[in-house]
């Protein structure tokens, strides 16, 4: 497996989710408190932002 891109996101009020490709991928969510969450998905952007904010579901 080859890493095709790395998208570091700085915490803040605005995150540009359009910069995240909607392709198969893995992701790591590291909250301020608690254990990190490592996931795998077939549609990365959709998984991170959910169907309510994804125009592809409308």
Rosetta blueprint (number, residue, H / E / L):
1 X L
2 X L
3 X L
4 X L
5 X L
6 X L
7 X L
8 X L
9 X L
10 X L
11 X L
12 X L
13 X L
14 X L
15 X L
16 X L
17 X H
18 X H
19 X H
20 X L
21 X L
22 X L
23 X L
24 X L
25 X E
26 X E
27 X E
28 X E
29 X E
30 X L
31 X L
32 X L
33 X L
34 X L
35 X L
36 X L
37 X E
38 X E
39 X E
40 X E
41 X E
42 X L
43 X L
44 X H
45 X H
46 X H
47 X H
48 X H
49 X H
50 X L
51 X H
52 X H
53 X H
54 X L
55 X H
56 X H
57 X H
58 X L
